Amino acid sequence: MKATVLFIDDDPFMLKALERIARMLRPDWRVLTCAEPKVWQAACMDVQPDIVFCDFLMPGCKGDKVLAECRAMFPNCLRVLLTGDLSEEIISDASHDAHFVLSKPFQNADIESVFVALSRLLSFNLPDALRAQLTSGLRLPCLPLIARKVRAKVRQPEVNIHEIAVVISQDTVISARLVQLANSAFLGFKHPTHSLAVCLMRLGTSLVEVIVTAMALESHLPEHAHYRAANEKAFQQATISQVLSEAQGLCHDEQEKIFTAAILSGLGRLAALALKDQHVQLPDLLSGIKTEALLSWYLLTSWGYEEDIIQLILDSTNDNYLQQDESALILALSGYLVDGISDEYFRNLIAKLPDNALKKTLKEWPN
C-alpha cells in the first residue's frame, strides 16, 4: 500500500539523506520535504501525509511542538521525532505527540522499522474516524525510555546481560518484579537467586524486554490501583498460559511466544482504562475485534513489535479460535481463566476440546 511521507528538518543535508533513504526503501511512496519548520503546512497543502518525521532541535521551534500541530491538523498520521538527546525529559515531552522517537545517528533499519509499522497500520483498513481516535485520541506515552534502552541492548549483535542488568537496576520496581518471576516455582525455578543478572539469564532477554515494556508503561500512567491490577492480570494470564502450554506439549519457543503475547495483551487493558479515565467511551468490539485486543495491536504496531506476536493476540480473540492454531487456543483459554467465565460456559468450552492432557488440566483447574 502506497503512503505519503513528510520530513521536516532545518538541515538541508539531513533532509536530502532522509529523502534518499525513503526513496530507496519505498520507491513507490510519495516523499515530501520541508526545511522551514515554522511553515511546514505549506509542504502538504494538497496532500495528507500518512507519517511525519520531524527533527527535535530547530531554530525558533522544537520538533515536539511541530508534531503537536501535525496531530491537530492530520489526526490520522503517525508522528516520529528525530533527536540526538534521549533524556527522560525529551521522551516525556514527546510522549503525547510522537509515536516513535529515533535517536541520531540512525540507521536505514530504524527508518525501515517505522515504515513496516506504518504499512501494517494502513493495511488493517480501519475506518478513518476510528483510526484518528487511535492515532491521536490515545493520550498514552510512546515506548518508555527504560524499555527503549533495554530493547537496544537486547538487539545488539552481542548481548551483554550485565549491561542490561545495569539499565534495569535503575528502576527498583521493575527489578524486584523480574527477581520475583525468576524465583517463581510456578515457572519452574526451584533454587532462589538475588542476582539480577542471573535472573535475566533465567528469564531470557526476549521475556525481559517484554516485562520491562509492560511495567514501564504502567509506571508512566497515573498511579491508580486499577492500572496495577490490569498489569497483574496480564502476568497471571502469562503464568497460566505456561501451565497450559506445557500440558499441550508445546515446544519451548512456542511456550515463550505465548507467555510474551499474554503479557503484551495487558497493554490493551491499560489502554482501555486510560481511555476511560480520559472520558473516552468505546464499545466492547471495534471492527469486529475485541477492543482491548485492538488497542494492544495499535500500541505494539506503533512500537514496532514483531507481527507474529501481534497476530497471535488478535487470533486469540477470534470467535473461531478453536479452529486456529494451538497457540491462539492456549492464549484464549488463559485469558478466559483470568477474566472469569460462568461454570456452564467453561464446561461447554472444555467439552469441545479433544481428549488430551490439556483437557485434563482444565477439568482439574480450581474454580
C-alpha positions in Angstrom: 0.0 0.0 0.0 1.4 3.4 -1.0 1.9 6.1 1.6 2.9 9.8 1.8 5.9 10.7 4.0 6.8 14.2 5.2 10.3 15.0 6.5 10.8 18.3 8.5 14.3 19.4 9.3 16.1 22.8 9.0 19.3 21.0 7.9 19.2 20.6 4.1 21.8 17.9 4.2 19.8 15.8 6.7 16.7 16.3 4.6 18.5 15.0 1.5 19.8 12.0 3.4 16.3 11.2 4.7 14.7 11.6 1.3 17.3 9.3 -0.2 16.8 6.6 2.4 13.0 6.8 2.0 13.1 6.6 -1.8 15.5 3.6 -1.6 13.3 1.8 0.9 9.9 2.6 -0.6 10.4 3.8 -4.2 6.6 3.8 -4.8 5.8 6.1 -1.9 5.4 9.8 -2.1 8.1 11.8 -0.3 7.8 15.4 0.8 10.4 17.6 2.5 10.3 20.8 4.4 13.3 22.9 5.5 11.1 25.6 7.1 9.6 24.1 10.2 7.6 27.2 11.1 5.6 26.9 7.8 5.6 23.1 7.4 2.0 23.1 6.4 2.9 24.6 3.1 4.7 21.4 2.1 1.4 19.4 2.2 -1.2 21.9 1.0 -2.7 19.4 -1.4 -2.0 16.1 0.3 -2.4 14.5 3.7 0.8 12.8 5.0 0.5 9.3 6.4 3.6 9.8 8.5 5.6 12.9 9.6 9.3 12.8 10.7 10.5 15.9 12.5 13.8 17.0 14.0 13.6 18.0 17.6 16.0 20.9 17.9 15.5 23.6 15.2 15.9 27.4 15.2 12.8 29.1 16.6 10.8 26.0 17.3 11.1 22.5 18.7 10.0 19.3 16.9 7.6 18.2 19.6 5.6 21.4 19.1 5.6 20.8 15.3 4.3 17.3 15.9 1.6 18.6 18.1 0.5 20.8 15.2 0.6 17.8 12.9 -1.5 15.9 15.4 -4.2 18.6 15.3 -4.1 19.1 11.5 -3.7 15.4 10.5 -5.0 13.2 13.3 -4.6 10.0 11.2 -0.9 10.4 10.6 1.9 8.7 12.5 4.5 11.0 14.0 8.2 10.4 14.5 10.6 12.6 16.5 14.3 12.7 15.5 16.7 13.6 18.2 20.2 13.2 19.5 19.1 13.7 23.1 17.2 10.7 24.5 16.9 12.0 28.1 13.9 11.3 30.2 12.7 14.9 29.8 12.8 14.7 26.0 11.0 11.4 25.9 8.4 12.8 28.3 7.8 16.0 26.3 7.4 13.9 23.1 5.2 11.2 24.7 1.8 12.6 23.7 2.6 13.7 20.2 5.2 11.2 18.9 4.6 7.5 18.2 8.3 6.9 17.6 11.5 8.6 18.9 14.5 7.8 16.7 18.0 8.7 18.1 20.6 10.2 15.9 22.6 8.9 14.2 20.0 6.5 13.0 20.4 3.6 10.6 18.4 2.6 7.5 17.0 -0.2 9.6 15.5 2.3 12.0 13.6 4.0 9.2 12.6 0.7 7.8 11.1 -0.5 11.1 8.9 2.7 11.2 7.8 2.1 7.6 6.9 -1.5 8.3 4.7 -0.3 11.3 3.0 2.2 9.0 2.3 -0.4 6.3 0.7 -2.7 8.9 -1.5 0.1 10.2 -2.6 1.1 6.7 -3.2 -2.5 5.7 -5.6 -3.0 8.6 -8.2 -0.8 6.8 -9.7 0.8 9.8 -12.5 3.4 9.4 -11.0 6.9 9.2 -12.7 8.1 12.4 -11.5 5.1 14.4 -8.0 5.4 13.0 -7.9 9.0 14.0 -9.1 8.2 17.5 -6.5 5.5 18.0 -3.7 7.6 16.4 -4.4 10.9 18.1 -7.1 10.2 20.7 -4.9 7.9 22.9 -3.0 10.1 25.3 -0.6 7.3 26.0 3.2 7.6 26.2 5.5 6.4 23.4 7.7 3.5 24.3 9.2 4.4 27.7 12.9 5.3 28.0 13.9 2.3 30.0 12.2 0.0 27.6 14.0 1.7 24.7 17.3 1.2 26.4 16.7 -2.5 27.2 15.4 -3.1 23.6 18.6 -1.5 22.2 20.8 -3.7 24.5 18.8 -6.9 23.7 19.1 -6.3 20.0 22.8 -5.8 19.8 24.8 -8.4 17.9 26.5 -9.4 21.1 24.1 -9.2 24.1 25.7 -8.3 27.4 23.5 -9.5 30.3 25.4 -7.4 32.8 24.9 -4.2 30.8 21.1 -4.9 30.6 21.1 -5.5 34.4 22.7 -2.1 34.9 20.0 -0.4 32.9 17.2 -2.3 34.7 18.6 -1.7 38.1 17.8 2.0 37.7 14.2 1.0 38.3 13.7 -0.8 41.6 10.1 -1.8 41.0 10.9 -3.5 37.6 14.0 -5.1 39.1 12.0 -6.5 42.0 9.4 -7.9 39.6 12.0 -9.6 37.5 13.6 -11.1 40.5 10.2 -12.4 41.7 9.5 -14.0 38.4 12.9 -15.6 38.1 12.5 -17.2 41.6 9.0 -18.4 40.8 8.4 -22.1 41.3 5.3 -21.7 39.1 7.6 -21.0 36.2 9.9 -24.0 37.1 12.6 -22.1 39.1 13.4 -24.1 42.3 16.6 -22.5 43.5 16.4 -18.8 44.6 18.8 -16.2 43.5 19.1 -12.5 44.3 21.4 -11.6 41.4 19.6 -9.5 38.8 22.0 -10.7 36.1 21.2 -14.4 36.9 17.5 -13.6 36.9 17.8 -12.1 33.4 19.6 -15.2 32.2 16.9 -17.4 33.7 14.1 -15.5 32.0 15.9 -14.8 28.7 16.4 -11.5 27.1 13.2 -11.6 25.0 10.9 -12.1 28.0 12.9 -9.5 29.9 12.3 -6.9 27.2 8.5 -7.7 27.2 8.2 -7.5 31.0 10.1 -4.2 31.2 7.9 -2.8 28.4 4.7 -3.7 30.3 5.8 -2.4 33.6 7.4 0.8 32.2 4.1 1.7 30.5 2.2 1.2 33.8 4.7 3.4 35.6 4.0 6.2 33.1 0.3 6.2 33.7 -1.4 7.9 36.7 -0.9 6.0 39.9 -4.2 4.2 40.2 -4.9 0.7 41.7 -6.8 -0.4 38.5 -3.6 0.1 36.4 -1.6 -2.1 38.7 -4.5 -4.7 38.8 -4.6 -4.7 35.0 -0.9 -5.4 34.7 -1.1 -8.1 37.4 -3.9 -9.7 35.4 -1.5 -9.9 32.4 1.2 -11.6 34.5 -1.4 -14.0 35.9 -2.5 -14.9 32.3 1.1 -15.4 31.3 1.8 -17.9 34.1 -1.5 -19.8 33.4 -0.6 -19.9 29.7 2.8 -21.5 30.7 1.0 -24.3 32.6 -1.5 -24.9 29.7 1.3 -24.8 27.1 3.2 -27.5 29.0 0.1 -29.6 29.2 -0.4 -29.3 25.5 3.2 -30.4 24.9 4.3 -27.3 23.0 8.0 -26.6 22.4 9.9 -24.1 24.5 9.9 -21.4 21.8 6.2 -21.6 21.3 5.6 -21.5 25.1 7.8 -18.4 25.3 5.9 -16.8 22.4 2.5 -17.4 24.2 3.9 -16.1 27.5 5.1 -13.0 25.7 1.8 -12.5 24.0 -0.1 -12.8 27.3 1.9 -10.1 29.0 1.7 -7.8 26.0 -2.0 -8.3 25.7 -2.2 -6.5 29.0 -1.3 -3.3 27.2 -4.8 -3.2 25.7 -6.3 -3.4 29.2 -4.1 -0.5 30.3 -5.1 1.5 27.2 -8.8 0.8 27.8 -8.5 2.1 31.4 -6.6 5.1 30.3 -9.3 5.9 27.7 -11.9 5.5 30.3 -10.1 7.9 32.6 -9.9 10.4 29.7 -13.8 10.0 29.4 -13.5 8.3 26.0 -16.1 5.5 25.7 -15.5 2.6 23.4 -17.7 -0.4 22.7 -16.7 -4.0 23.5 -16.0 -4.6 19.8 -14.3 -2.4 17.3 -14.3 -3.5 13.6 -15.4 -6.9 14.9 -12.4 -7.3 17.2 -12.4 -7.1 21.0 -11.5 -3.5 22.0 -8.6 -4.5 24.3 -7.0 -6.7 21.7 -7.3 -3.9 19.1 -5.7 -1.4 21.5 -2.8 -3.9 22.1 -2.4 -4.3 18.3 -2.3 -0.5 17.9 0.3 0.1 20.6 2.5 -2.8 19.7 2.4 -2.0 16.0 3.2 1.6 16.7 6.2 0.5 18.8 7.5 -1.8 16.0 6.9 -5.2 17.7 7.0 -8.4 15.8 4.0 -9.2 13.6 3.6 -12.8 14.8 3.1 -11.7 18.4 0.6 -9.1 17.4 -1.3 -11.5 15.2 -1.4 -14.1 18.0 -3.1 -11.6 20.3 -5.7 -10.8 17.6 -6.3 -14.5 16.8 -6.9 -15.4 20.4 -10.0 -13.1 20.5 -11.5 -14.6 17.3 -14.7 -16.5 17.9 -13.3 -19.3 15.7 -10.1 -19.7 17.7 -10.8 -23.4 18.3 -10.2 -23.9 14.6 -6.9 -21.9 14.7 -3.5 -23.0 15.9 -2.7 -24.3 19.3 -1.0 -21.1 20.4 -4.1 -19.0 19.9 -6.1 -21.6 21.7 -3.8 -21.5 24.8 -3.8 -17.7 24.9 -7.6 -17.6 24.6 -8.1 -20.2 27.3 -5.6 -18.5 29.7 -7.5 -15.2 29.1 -10.8 -16.9 30.0 -9.4 -18.3 33.2 -8.1 -14.9 34.3 -11.1 -12.8 33.3 -13.5 -15.4 34.8 -16.4 -17.1 32.9 -19.5 -18.9 34.1 -19.2 -22.6 35.2 -21.6 -23.6 32.5 -19.7 -21.8 29.7 -16.5 -23.2 31.0 -17.8 -26.8 31.0 -19.1 -26.3 27.4 -15.8 -25.0 26.4 -13.9 -28.0 27.8 -16.4 -30.4 26.2 -15.4 -29.1 22.7 -11.7 -29.9 23.3 -10.1 -33.2 22.2 -9.3 -35.7 25.0 -5.7 -34.9 25.9 -3.5 -33.6 28.7 -4.8 -30.0 28.1 -8.4 -31.0 28.6 -7.5 -33.0 31.7 -5.6 -29.9 33.1 -8.6 -27.7 32.5 -11.0 -30.1 34.1 -8.9 -30.1 37.2 -8.4 -26.3 37.3 -9.6 -24.8 40.6 -12.8 -22.7 40.4 
